[in-house]
Amino acid sequence: MAFCLSFVIMATLAPTMGIQIDRQIDFWLLWFGTMLLLALPVCYLEIALAKRSKTTALNALSSLTREADSSPKWRVVGWLAVVFIPFLAGNVLSTASNILVAQFAPSISGQIIFAGLAVAALVLSFIPRQILILLMTLGVIASIVLANTMGSTLQPWHWTSVEFKEWGNATVLALVASGLGLGLYWQNSVGAVQAQEGATKTVLPIWLAQLIAVVAFGFFSLQAQLPVLTWIFTGVMTSALFVQLAREQLAQRQLMPVLQWVIIVVAIAVWAVPEVHNLFTLILMLWGLLICLIYAVFAGWIMKISHLRKSMNFSNELFYNLWRIAVRIVLPLSIIVAMIAVIGQSI
């Protein structure tokens, strides 16, 4: 699941960042660096919180804040994340509808196409999760294979000078495009991680899958019509999975079913206006970074040291100290710099 989610979100955000076709070696190396320095610590953080709380993110923050003797205001990060999930689904569907209109139906209103894809995603969200994940996986594999066999043309790999904005893009791709901070991996690992002594056995497969998605995306672009169709299919399946995961978290928080659907539908429907796509994409990137920043500050500075140390159960104290430095210092500073870079390139 980690590979597919990361790949789909990367493909969704790529046009905004200008990396859909361009292949810069220096940027890809920077991206790999942020995967190691930023994504890996956040992945450990998320799985450790899952092991500690024994429930999903939105539901867990009540007990986590009580255990930390901290203000209930920190629980807002759970709500930010759970609303972000359908908002991200709306971004995927909006991108899919824009591509569909451009490639196949320029005479049809993009809003009609978006509405159709959104309704399909909402209906498909009732399918069992394993089937959704299977369909999403088949769609990703088909998209990659077809994109590489249908004559897609990518720029040759080349070196360029590193620009400040690239740090923002790399950080967004490492954290937001990997689906970190949203509680998705937390939600899907909360049962399995309880049977393990530490977090590493769960974290490393997730992180490696995300890393492989970065490599796969380096050889992918949407130019031919057939891979466009398979990617749109994949985008709808991914959005349906997002809706299902968000609804599950809201249900576990004992929110009324009507309110659950209002939150989900509104978060998706705001993307129906094509003119706000770029603005909302900017908001999405900053929103995702903010969620990771709040989690880093909460876990690094607010929670008691012993709480996550036991959950992660590193084999060596050095690894825990490195993780703590990353979460307390490296992550917050890097995310703040990335937010400045993202805002700067949009002005």
Kinemage of the C-alpha trace (Angstrom):
@kinemage 1
@onewidth
@group {chain A} dominant
@subgroup {mainchain}
@vectorlist {calphas} color= white
{ca met a 1} P 0.000 0.000 0.000
{ca ala a 2} L 2.839 2.420 0.846
{ca phe a 3} L 4.319 2.069 -2.645
{ca cys a 4} L 1.016 2.702 -4.407
{ca leu a 5} L -0.102 5.624 -2.238
{ca ser a 6} L 3.270 7.332 -2.566
{ca phe a 7} L 3.370 6.787 -6.324
{ca val a 8} L -0.135 8.156 -6.920
{ca ile a 9} L 0.400 11.256 -4.761
{ca met a 10} L 3.773 11.915 -6.433
{ca ala a 11} L 2.147 11.721 -9.866
{ca thr a 12} L -0.591 14.069 -8.643
{ca leu a 13} L 1.777 16.735 -7.302
{ca ala a 14} L 4.419 16.418 -10.051
{ca pro a 15} L 2.828 18.849 -12.558
{ca thr a 16} L 2.661 21.579 -9.904
{ca met a 17} L 6.348 21.119 -9.092
{ca gly a 18} L 7.498 20.905 -12.689
{ca ile a 19} L 9.025 17.426 -12.365
{ca gln a 20} L 6.567 15.535 -14.540
{ca ile a 21} L 9.065 15.171 -17.390
{ca asp a 22} L 12.254 16.909 -16.217
{ca arg a 23} L 14.811 14.547 -14.646
{ca gln a 24} L 17.459 16.387 -12.620
{ca ile a 25} L 20.011 14.165 -10.885
{ca asp a 26} L 20.745 16.753 -8.187
{ca phe a 27} L 17.040 17.093 -7.303
{ca trp a 28} L 16.535 13.329 -7.142
{ca leu a 29} L 19.563 13.005 -4.827
{ca leu a 30} L 18.120 15.761 -2.641
{ca trp a 31} L 14.812 13.891 -2.630
{ca phe a 32} L 16.557 10.685 -1.517
{ca gly a 33} L 18.298 12.682 1.210
{ca thr a 34} L 15.016 14.003 2.571
{ca met a 35} L 13.590 10.470 2.500
{ca leu a 36} L 16.387 9.412 4.853
{ca leu a 37} L 16.614 12.499 7.077
{ca leu a 38} L 12.920 13.401 7.278
{ca ala a 39} L 10.609 10.630 6.063
{ca leu a 40} L 12.248 7.783 8.001
{ca pro a 41} L 12.038 9.536 11.421
{ca val a 42} L 8.396 10.505 10.789
{ca cys a 43} L 7.591 6.938 9.777
{ca tyr a 44} L 9.117 5.685 13.048
{ca leu a 45} L 7.151 8.339 14.921
{ca glu a 46} L 3.847 7.308 13.351
{ca ile a 47} L 4.274 3.579 13.961
{ca ala a 48} L 5.550 4.157 17.516
{ca leu a 49} L 2.432 6.201 18.273
{ca ala a 50} L 0.303 3.387 16.823
{ca lys a 51} L 2.030 0.872 19.097
{ca arg a 52} L 1.695 3.169 22.093
{ca ser a 53} L -1.957 4.102 21.585
{ca lys a 54} L -3.348 0.784 20.266
{ca thr a 55} L -5.961 2.672 18.222
{ca thr a 56} L -6.200 4.955 15.186
{ca ala a 57} L -4.726 8.463 15.145
{ca leu a 58} L -7.822 10.613 15.658
{ca asn a 59} L -9.057 8.401 18.470
{ca ala a 60} L -5.614 8.067 20.070
{ca leu a 61} L -4.751 11.711 20.598
{ca ser a 62} L -7.115 12.060 23.555
{ca ser a 63} L -5.194 9.465 25.558
{ca leu a 64} L -1.790 10.564 24.224
{ca thr a 65} L -2.313 14.160 25.354
{ca arg a 66} L -3.548 12.997 28.773
{ca glu a 67} L -0.493 10.765 29.226
{ca ala a 68} L 1.767 13.676 28.270
{ca asp a 69} L -0.053 16.045 30.682
{ca ser a 70} L -0.383 18.425 27.750
{ca ser a 71} L -3.064 20.787 26.499
{ca pro a 72} L -6.021 19.250 24.634
{ca lys a 73} L -5.208 21.756 21.867
{ca trp a 74} L -2.627 19.285 20.558
{ca arg a 75} L -5.509 17.018 19.534
{ca val a 76} L -6.224 19.391 16.659
{ca val a 77} L -3.510 17.637 14.636
{ca gly a 78} L -5.721 14.546 14.474
{ca trp a 79} L -8.591 16.570 13.019
{ca leu a 80} L -6.249 18.357 10.621
{ca ala a 81} L -5.047 14.969 9.378
{ca val a 82} L -8.434 13.279 9.066
{ca val a 83} L -9.913 16.207 7.086
{ca phe a 84} L -6.745 16.357 4.983
{ca ile a 85} L -7.299 12.774 3.766
{ca pro a 86} L -10.490 13.481 1.732
{ca phe a 87} L -9.007 16.862 0.731
{ca leu a 88} L -6.084 14.921 -0.744
{ca ala a 89} L -8.575 12.597 -2.454
{ca gly a 90} L -10.140 15.683 -4.024
{ca asn a 91} L -6.728 16.743 -5.327
{ca val a 92} L -6.185 13.329 -6.928
{ca leu a 93} L -9.647 13.419 -8.528
{ca ser a 94} L -9.198 17.010 -9.722
{ca thr a 95} L -5.877 16.134 -11.365
{ca ala a 96} L -7.438 13.031 -12.936
{ca ser a 97} L -10.377 15.021 -14.325
{ca asn a 98} L -8.053 17.704 -15.749
{ca ile a 99} L -5.974 15.045 -17.516
{ca leu a 100} L -9.088 13.258 -18.776
{ca val a 101} L -10.518 16.469 -20.228
{ca ala a 102} L -7.215 17.438 -21.854
{ca gln a 103} L -6.630 14.010 -23.420
{ca phe a 104} L -10.093 12.763 -24.342
{ca ala a 105} L -12.927 15.253 -23.844
{ca pro a 106} L -11.895 18.902 -24.323
{ca ser a 107} L -15.482 19.839 -25.183
{ca ile a 108} L -16.915 18.498 -21.908
{ca ser a 109} L -16.942 20.581 -18.737
{ca gly a 110} L -14.216 19.561 -16.303
{ca gln a 111} L -16.679 20.003 -13.438
{ca ile a 112} L -18.944 17.304 -14.874
{ca ile a 113} L -16.002 14.914 -15.240
{ca phe a 114} L -14.845 15.711 -11.698
{ca ala a 115} L -18.336 15.127 -10.296
{ca gly a 116} L -18.535 11.748 -12.039
{ca leu a 117} L -15.144 10.635 -10.731
{ca ala a 118} L -15.995 11.870 -7.222
{ca val a 119} L -19.291 9.965 -7.138
{ca ala a 120} L -17.489 6.844 -8.379
{ca ala a 121} L -14.883 7.172 -5.611
{ca leu a 122} L -17.547 7.645 -2.925
{ca val a 123} L -19.474 4.570 -4.117
{ca leu a 124} L -16.333 2.441 -4.449
{ca ser a 125} L -15.307 3.345 -0.888
{ca phe a 126} L -17.812 0.713 0.303
{ca ile a 127} L -15.783 -2.067 -1.357
{ca pro a 128} L -13.679 -4.145 1.102
{ca arg a 129} L -10.284 -2.567 1.700
{ca gln a 130} L -8.207 -5.474 0.427
{ca ile a 131} L -10.019 -5.372 -2.913
{ca leu a 132} L -9.460 -1.611 -3.187
{ca ile a 133} L -5.760 -2.046 -2.433
{ca leu a 134} L -5.529 -4.866 -4.993
{ca leu a 135} L -7.223 -2.772 -7.709
{ca met a 136} L -5.041 0.220 -6.850
{ca thr a 137} L -1.918 -1.945 -7.057
{ca leu a 138} L -2.923 -3.386 -10.430
{ca gly a 139} L -3.595 0.131 -11.689
{ca val a 140} L -0.194 1.426 -10.568
{ca ile a 141} L 1.655 -1.522 -12.125
{ca ala a 142} L -0.294 -1.177 -15.384
{ca ser a 143} L 0.379 2.575 -15.495
{ca ile a 144} L 4.131 2.124 -14.998
{ca val a 145} L 4.408 -0.691 -17.559
{ca leu a 146} L 2.296 1.076 -20.192
{ca ala a 147} L 4.055 4.423 -19.672
{ca asn a 148} L 7.377 2.725 -20.417
{ca thr a 149} L 6.138 0.752 -23.425
{ca met a 150} L 3.918 3.326 -25.166
{ca gly a 151} L 6.659 5.676 -26.315
{ca ser a 152} L 6.685 8.204 -23.463
{ca thr a 153} L 9.565 10.650 -23.843
{ca leu a 154} L 11.471 11.853 -20.788
{ca gln a 155} L 14.276 14.360 -20.705
{ca pro a 156} L 17.722 12.756 -20.307
{ca trp a 157} L 19.009 12.718 -16.747
{ca his a 158} L 21.152 15.804 -16.216
{ca trp a 159} L 22.847 17.915 -13.541
{ca thr a 160} L 21.616 21.402 -12.640
{ca ser a 161} L 22.422 23.866 -9.888
{ca val a 162} L 20.442 23.262 -6.691
{ca glu a 163} L 17.874 25.996 -6.030
{ca phe a 164} L 16.247 26.961 -2.728
{ca lys a 165} L 12.769 26.013 -3.988
{ca glu a 166} L 13.972 22.452 -4.585
{ca trp a 167} L 14.332 21.889 -0.845
{ca gly a 168} L 10.660 22.737 -0.456
{ca asn a 169} L 9.676 20.413 -3.301
{ca ala a 170} L 11.848 17.568 -2.014
{ca thr a 171} L 10.450 17.912 1.513
{ca val a 172} L 6.863 17.951 0.253
{ca leu a 173} L 7.518 14.833 -1.820
{ca ala a 174} L 9.270 13.056 1.072
{ca leu a 175} L 6.583 13.804 3.664
{ca val a 176} L 3.282 14.807 2.049
{ca ala a 177} L 3.571 12.664 -1.090
{ca ser a 178} L 4.553 9.681 1.056
{ca gly a 179} L 1.319 10.047 3.018
{ca leu a 180} L 3.153 10.536 6.308
{ca gly a 181} L 1.538 12.286 9.258
{ca leu a 182} L -1.976 11.414 8.112
{ca gly a 183} L -2.302 8.325 10.278
{ca leu a 184} L -2.791 6.055 7.245
{ca tyr a 185} L 0.114 3.723 8.046
{ca trp a 186} L -0.728 4.090 11.735
{ca gln a 187} L -4.299 3.014 10.949
{ca asn a 188} L -3.281 -0.018 8.892
{ca ser a 189} L -0.510 -1.154 11.254
{ca val a 190} L -2.191 -0.678 14.618
{ca gly a 191} L -3.093 -4.370 14.916
{ca ala a 192} L 0.069 -5.960 13.541
{ca val a 193} L 2.502 -3.718 15.413
{ca gln a 194} L 1.185 -4.827 18.800
{ca ala a 195} L 2.581 -8.314 18.238
{ca gln a 196} L 6.080 -6.983 17.532
{ca glu a 197} L 8.698 -6.028 20.097
{ca gly a 198} L 9.755 -2.869 18.261
{ca ala a 199} L 8.691 -0.614 15.419
{ca thr a 200} L 11.483 -1.396 12.942
{ca lys a 201} L 9.859 -4.510 11.429
{ca thr a 202} L 6.863 -2.401 10.436
{ca val a 203} L 8.676 0.841 9.595
{ca leu a 204} L 11.373 -0.423 7.228
{ca pro a 205} L 9.019 -2.185 4.752
{ca ile a 206} L 6.872 0.976 4.584
{ca trp a 207} L 9.881 3.255 4.108
{ca leu a 208} L 11.523 0.988 1.525
{ca ala a 209} L 8.244 0.814 -0.421
{ca gln a 210} L 8.114 4.617 -0.440
{ca leu a 211} L 11.742 4.731 -1.603
{ca ile a 212} L 11.016 2.297 -4.444
{ca ala a 213} L 8.103 4.534 -5.455
{ca val a 214} L 10.568 7.432 -5.797
{ca val a 215} L 12.762 5.296 -8.080
{ca ala a 216} L 9.771 4.114 -10.133
{ca phe a 217} L 8.506 7.656 -10.572
{ca gly a 218} L 11.864 8.608 -12.074
{ca phe a 219} L 10.912 6.525 -15.132
{ca phe a 220} L 7.248 7.502 -15.400
{ca ser a 221} L 5.278 10.199 -17.178
{ca leu a 222} L 1.740 10.519 -18.491
{ca gln a 223} L 1.926 11.185 -22.237
{ca ala a 224} L 0.253 8.291 -24.090
{ca gln a 225} L -3.506 7.794 -23.801
{ca leu a 226} L -3.573 4.237 -22.455
{ca pro a 227} L -1.407 4.903 -19.357
{ca val a 228} L -3.519 8.020 -18.768
{ca leu a 229} L -6.623 5.822 -18.566
{ca thr a 230} L -4.985 3.334 -16.206
{ca trp a 231} L -3.725 6.182 -14.012
{ca ile a 232} L -7.210 7.722 -13.834
{ca phe a 233} L -8.557 4.310 -12.803
{ca thr a 234} L -5.828 4.137 -10.155
{ca gly a 235} L -6.594 7.663 -8.962
{ca val a 236} L -10.263 6.814 -8.446
{ca met a 237} L -9.379 3.637 -6.519
{ca thr a 238} L -6.891 5.548 -4.373
{ca ser a 239} L -9.459 8.251 -3.650
{ca ala a 240} L -11.997 5.585 -2.672
{ca leu a 241} L -9.428 4.132 -0.268
{ca phe a 242} L -8.799 7.597 1.203
{ca val a 243} L -12.536 8.081 1.757
{ca gln a 244} L -12.815 4.688 3.434
{ca leu a 245} L -9.859 5.350 5.750
{ca ala a 246} L -11.115 8.811 6.717
{ca arg a 247} L -14.621 7.497 7.371
{ca glu a 248} L -13.235 4.740 9.595
{ca gln a 249} L -11.296 7.221 11.737
{ca leu a 250} L -14.321 9.504 12.066
{ca ala a 251} L -16.548 6.542 12.972
{ca gln a 252} L -14.132 5.390 15.675
{ca arg a 253} L -14.330 8.912 17.104
{ca gln a 254} L -18.091 8.244 17.351
{ca leu a 255} L -19.003 11.104 15.042
{ca met a 256} L -22.528 11.017 13.632
{ca pro a 257} L -22.649 9.314 10.187
{ca val a 258} L -24.214 12.425 8.639
{ca leu a 259} L -21.338 14.591 9.895
{ca gln a 260} L -18.822 12.030 8.651
{ca trp a 261} L -20.189 12.325 5.128
{ca val a 262} L -20.503 16.114 5.292
{ca ile a 263} L -16.800 16.431 6.176
{ca ile a 264} L -15.738 14.002 3.447
{ca val a 265} L -17.990 15.343 0.676
{ca val a 266} L -17.190 19.006 1.375
{ca ala a 267} L -13.430 18.322 1.506
{ca ile a 268} L -13.666 16.694 -1.938
{ca ala a 269} L -16.262 19.033 -3.489
{ca val a 270} L -14.205 22.217 -2.992
{ca trp a 271} L -11.910 20.967 -5.784
{ca ala a 272} L -14.770 21.160 -8.317
{ca val a 273} L -13.776 24.695 -9.357
{ca pro a 274} L -10.849 24.345 -11.819
{ca glu a 275} L -9.639 27.914 -11.225
{ca val a 276} L -8.690 27.155 -7.610
{ca his a 277} L -6.759 23.960 -8.359
{ca asn a 278} L -3.313 25.554 -8.088
{ca leu a 279} L -4.249 27.545 -4.972
{ca phe a 280} L -5.677 24.479 -3.242
{ca thr a 281} L -2.617 22.441 -4.226
{ca leu a 282} L -0.445 25.043 -2.488
{ca ile a 283} L -2.700 24.878 0.577
{ca leu a 284} L -2.521 21.078 0.474
{ca met a 285} L 1.296 21.068 0.478
{ca leu a 286} L 1.512 23.558 3.357
{ca trp a 287} L -1.244 21.750 5.267
{ca gly a 288} L 0.547 18.416 4.959
{ca leu a 289} L 3.834 19.945 6.122
{ca leu a 290} L 2.064 21.609 9.068
{ca ile a 291} L 0.664 18.253 10.220
{ca cys a 292} L 4.144 16.699 10.206
{ca leu a 293} L 5.534 19.753 12.041
{ca ile a 294} L 2.939 19.517 14.817
{ca tyr a 295} L 3.539 15.781 15.254
{ca ala a 296} L 7.313 16.361 15.398
{ca val a 297} L 6.975 19.049 18.083
{ca phe a 298} L 4.437 17.006 20.054
{ca ala a 299} L 6.475 13.779 20.001
{ca gly a 300} L 9.837 15.491 20.404
{ca trp a 301} L 9.087 18.137 23.015
{ca ile a 302} L 5.688 17.510 24.621
{ca met a 303} L 5.524 13.740 25.148
{ca lys a 304} L 7.592 12.148 27.889
{ca ile a 305} L 10.870 10.630 26.712
{ca ser a 306} L 10.097 7.140 27.971
{ca his a 307} L 6.787 6.837 26.106
{ca leu a 308} L 8.045 6.370 22.557
{ca arg a 309} L 11.425 4.903 23.536
{ca lys a 310} L 9.682 1.757 24.762
{ca ser a 311} L 7.376 1.601 21.722
{ca met a 312} L 10.242 1.821 19.228
{ca asn a 313} L 12.499 -0.512 21.235
{ca phe a 314} L 15.652 0.212 19.220
{ca ser a 315} L 18.414 -2.383 19.500
{ca asn a 316} L 20.943 0.388 20.145
{ca glu a 317} L 20.577 3.539 22.243
{ca leu a 318} L 22.456 5.460 19.543
{ca phe a 319} L 19.608 4.917 17.074
{ca tyr a 320} L 17.096 6.326 19.555
{ca asn a 321} L 19.257 9.390 20.201
{ca leu a 322} L 19.631 9.999 16.452
{ca trp a 323} L 15.874 9.668 16.002
{ca arg a 324} L 15.244 12.091 18.854
{ca ile a 325} L 17.627 14.682 17.377
{ca ala a 326} L 15.909 14.290 14.011
{ca val a 327} L 12.422 14.727 15.471
{ca arg a 328} L 13.251 17.544 17.898
{ca ile a 329} L 15.576 19.642 15.748
{ca val a 330} L 16.098 18.484 12.155
{ca leu a 331} L 12.442 17.902 11.263
{ca pro a 332} L 10.949 21.152 12.628
{ca leu a 333} L 13.676 23.333 11.121
{ca ser a 334} L 13.575 21.507 7.780
{ca ile a 335} L 9.795 21.726 7.553
{ca ile a 336} L 9.754 25.448 8.376
{ca val a 337} L 12.402 26.116 5.702
{ca ala a 338} L 10.413 23.976 3.245
{ca met a 339} L 7.220 25.931 3.960
{ca ile a 340} L 9.071 29.189 3.266
{ca ala a 341} L 10.409 27.711 0.006
{ca val a 342} L 6.961 26.498 -1.084
{ca ile a 343} L 5.379 29.886 -0.388
{ca gly a 344} L 8.293 31.674 -2.056
{ca gln a 345} L 7.987 29.851 -5.370
{ca ser a 346} L 4.241 30.481 -5.516
{ca ile a 347} L 4.551 34.264 -5.146
